[in-house]
Amino acid sequence: MLTGGITKHVSTLADGRELIYFDDANTTLTPERKLDGRTLDPRPQTATMRQDILTGEWISIASARQNRVFLPPADQDPLAPASPGNPSEVPDQYDVAVFENRSPSFGPALDGPEAPHSLDDLTSIGFGRSFESIGRTEVVCFSPATEGSFGTQTPSRARTVIEAWADRTAALSALPGIQQVFPFENRGEQIGVTLHHPHGQIYAYPYVTPRTTRLLDSISQVGPDLFERLLERERASERLVLSGEHWSAYVPFAARWPIEIHMLPHRQIPDFAATNEAERDELSKLYLKLLRGVDALYDTPTPYIAAWHQAPVNVGRDEVRLMLQVTSPRRAADKLKFLAGSESAMGAFIGDVLPEKSAEFIKEGINRVSDTV
């Protein structure tokens, strides 16, 4: 059941992939949608993931992704509503559209004899270990416009995207073999974006990711109230940049990137599916203000990765809290931070900017857009 007056329509693309339309509360669209009339090649075989015996991490080898579209002209945008000259991935007009990725990193298989069948299958370490890369990857189109980002959307449209994240988190978490669901947005060519269309993705992993595994280790050492204590400390610090009734955003004490902002809900919420209507309503405005503030720091839009960390499906649900992490390599108007030897090879970050100074700078940007959302 959707909230906020938002409606949902489920369809299927020509090769069998799922397509879901989410209509704004104030939509001007009718419920009917055209069907996909293309003739498409069969979907690629599910990739294989291999274990790195040095770290225990799983690497999905998804060679089909080599053929994905790279920076096409606007009139050939594969995420725009289809037209006679552009038979795109979305066959009709839409507000927000979600569909299975044509070149997935995980899936389309969700089970099988070569799939992992439990977390225990994934935690042991050995030579030559591999499994089928089961799971699902989805594309989330924030708008039919050919340029933009989440931050360029209206509050109504932002609310629809948040509703889509909540709906898809619940649906993907219920699929067989899924261990963690990750919504994210890559913004800017400097990040590696290959489409200018305003969009994000959702990965449904067959394992608990390395970062979350380390977080679970921290919780086991610090205590199950880690996030409650963390939020209390950050809300009392000079690094707090934005706060509402249900959410607070801050530059973390040990920020790795020149621009890094975390946002947490004020109560224990494992994922988007567990947020209530009031929390989604407030987030649609605070998140826009935050991203527009980041864009107001310089004369040109700031590249970033906006990552929504959610609790795993089967572990840590009462301790791991839904958290946004926005990171940008931009350390000056015309300079980027590149991951060099220490960061790339050793995972040992060296920060370029004092987190307290970064928070002060980010608050200046947010104040410039405080009346626009």
N, C-alpha and C positions, 0 to 999 in steps of 0.2 A: 504493500500500500504506500503510495507516494504522498509526500507532504507538500505544503505550500502552494496548493493549487496546480502543481505540475503534473502533466500526463505523460504516459508512456505507450509506444506502439512498437510491436516486435515484427520484424520482417526477416527475409532471407535473401542473400545475394546469390548470383547465378551459380557459383561453385559450392553453395551450401553453407557459407559462413553466416553467422548471425549478425543482424543489423538491428539496432534499437534506436528509435527516435524518442527524444525527451523534449516535450513542448513547454515553452515558458508559461507561467501563470497568466500572462497577458498576451499570449500568442495571437497572431492573426492567421495562422495556418489552420486548414481543415484536417480532420483525423486521417483522411484517406491519403495513401502514398502510392506512387507508381512503383511497379516491380522492376527489378534489374533485368534488362533485356539483352545484356551482353552474352557472348559466348566466350567462356574463360577456360584456360587450361586447368587440369586437375590441381588440387592443392599439393604443395611439396610434402615429401615425407617428413615425419617428425625427426628433428635433429637428435644427435647423441651427445650426452654430457659425460665428460671424463674427469676423474679425480686427480688433482695435483697432490702427489704423495708427500710433497714437502710441507704443505699447509693443510691438507685435508679438504680444500675448497673444490667446488664443482664448476667446471667450465663447459658451457654449452657450445658445441661446434655447429653453428647454423649457417652453412655456406649459401643457402638460398637467399640470404639477406644481401649478398653481393649484387643482386640484380635490382634492388629497390631504386625508386625514382630519386634523382639528385637535382635539386634546385630547378624545377621546370618553370617555364614562363607562366604568367597568371592565367592565360587562357587554356592551359593544359594542367591546371591544378587538380590532382587526383582526389582531393578532399572537398572540392567545391560541388555544389549540386550539379548533377549531370545536365549536359546540353547536347544538341546535335553534333557540335564540333569537339566536345569533351566528354566522352563516355566514362565518367569518373566512378569512384567507389560508392558514392551516395546517389541513388537514382532519382531523388526528388528534393524539393526544397525542405529545409529543416531549421530548427533553432539550435538544438544540440543533437549530434548523432554519434553513436558508439558502434563500432564494428570490429570483428576479428581481423587481426593483421594478416595481410596476404603473404607477408614474408616473416613468419613468426620466429622468435628466439626459443619459445617453448610451445609445444603442441603442434598440430591440433589433437593428437592422441592424448587421452586422459588416463589410460590404463593399458595393460598388456603384459605379456610374459617377460619383457625386458624392462619394465618400469619398476621404480622403487615402490615398495608396498608399505613402508613404515619409516619413521624417523630413524629407527635402529639400522635400517638398510644403508642409511646415508652417513652415519656417524663414525663407523669403523674406517680404518685407513689401510690401504694395501696397494700393491703394484697392479697396474693395468685394470683398475676398476672402472666400469662404465655402466650407464643406464640410458634408457630412452629419455629424451628431454620432454617428458610429458608436461602439460600445463596449458596456459592460454596467454596470449598477448593481445590486447585490444587498443584501438585508436579512439581517442575522444576528441571529436571536433567541437570546439567551443562556439563556433559561429560559421555561417556560410561565407563570410568575407574571406578574401584571399590573402590578407595581411593582418597582423595583429598578434595578440597574446592574451593570456587570461586577464592581465591588468587593463586591457583596452575595452573590456566588456562592460555592459551596464550592470547595476546591482541585480536586476531581475535575471539577466542571463547568467551572472555569476552564481546566483542561487540555484538555477537549473543545473549547472555543471556540478555543484556540490551535491545536489540530489542524485545526479547520475553516478557520482563517485560512491555515494552511500548504497545505492541500488546494486551497482556492479560489485562492490565489496561483498555484500551479502550473497549475491548469486555465485560469484567465483569461489568464495570460501566454502560453499556447499558442494563444489564439484569434487569428484574422487581424486585423491592424490595431491590436492593443493595444500601447501603448508604455510604460505604467506602471500598477501596481496599488496601490491605497491603502485599507487597512482603517482604520476610525476609529469612535469613539464620541462622540456629543454627549450630554451629561448636564445636565439642568436646564432649566427654562423660561427662565431668564435667558440661556441660550445660544441659545434659539429652538427647543427640542425640542417637537414636536407630539404625541408619544406617551409616556406614562409607562412603558410596557412596557420591561423591560431588553433593549436591543438596540443594535446598531451597524450600520454599512453598509460595503460595499466598492465603490469606484469603479474601473473599468478604463477608463483614458483612452486616446483615440486620439492623444495627444501627450505629450511630456515636460512636466511642469508648470513654471510659472515659478520656483517656489522651487528645484526640483531643477536647473533650467537654471543658476541663479545658483550653486548648490553645485558643479556641474561646472566653472564658471568659476573658483571658488575653488581647487578641486583642481588645475586646470591651472597656477595661480600658486604654490600652496604646495607641491604635490607629491602623488604617488599615495599616500603614507603619511599623509595629513592626519588620518584618523580614528584611526590608531594613535597618533600624537603627541597628538591631542586627548584621547584617553582616558587616556593616561599623565599628562598635566597635570592633568586633572580628578580622577583618582583620588588624586593627591597633594595636592589642595587641601582647604580647609575647607568647600567647597561639596558635597563628597561626602555623600550622605544615606543610601545603602543599597548594599550590595555583597554578592555571592555568589561562587561559584566560576566562573560563566559570564557574569554580568551585573553592571553597576554603574549606579547612578542618581545624578544630581547636578543642582544648579542651575547653569545655564550662566553663564559669565563675563559675558556681555552679555545677561542675561535681559531680555526686553521686558515681561513680565507680572508682576503682583504675586506670583502663584504660577506658576512655570514649572519643570518638571523634565524632564530628558532621561535616557534609559536606553539604554546601548549593550551589545552582546555583546562579550566579550573577544577574539574573533577576527573576522577579516574574513568577514562573512556578508552577501550582497546582499539577501536577503529571507527570509520565513518558511519558504519551501519548502526552503531550504538549511540550516535549523537541524536539529540532531540530537535524539535522544530525551532525552538528559540535559539539553540546553539548554531544551527545551520543559517538562520536568518542573520544573526550577528556576524558570523564568519563571512558571509557574502559581502558585507561592507568593510569589515576590518582587513580582510585579505586584499581587497582592491586597494584600499588606502596604503597598505604596506608595499605592494608591488609598484603602485604609482609613485610612492615616495622614493623607492629605489631608482625608478626612471628619472626622477627629478634631480638626482644627484649631479648629473652631467647634462650636456646639451644634446646628447644622442642616447638612444635606448641602451640599457645595460644588459649584457648577456648574463644569463643565470641558469641554474638548475633548481627547480622547486620540487622537493622530494617529500612526500607524505609517508612517514614511517608509521606502520600499523603493527599491532601485536600479531604474532603468529596465530594460525588457526587453532592449533592444538596444545600450545604451551604458553605460559606467561600471561594469560588473559587478564588476571587480576592485578598484575604488576606493571606490565608494559603499557605505556600511555601513547595514544595517537599524538604525533608530533610533526610539525612542518619544519623542514630545514631548507632555507634558501641560501645558496652559495653562488658567489660570482668571482671570477679570477681578475676582475677589473680593479687595479690598484691605483689608477690615475686616469685622467681623461683619455690619454693616448697610450696607456701601458697595461699589459696583462701579466698576471702571475702564471708562469708555466711550471708544471711539476718536473723538477730536475732530479738529479741523482738521489738526494736524501728522501724526497717524497715518493718518487716513482719506484725506486729500488728497495728502499728500507721501510717505507710507510712512516717515516719520521718527519713530520711537518715542521717548518720554520715559518712562523707568522711574520708578515711584513708590517702589520699595523697593530698598535695597541688596541685591544678590544674596547676599552673605555673611550678612546678617541674615535673609533669606528662608530660606536653607538651615538656619540654626539653628532657626527657627520650625518648618519642615517636619520636621526631625529630632525635635523634641519630639512632634509628632503621631504619627510612626512609632513612637516609643518607647512611646506609650500603647497601641498595638495589637500590640506585638512578640510577645506570647504567644498571639495569637488565630489565627494562620495556621500 
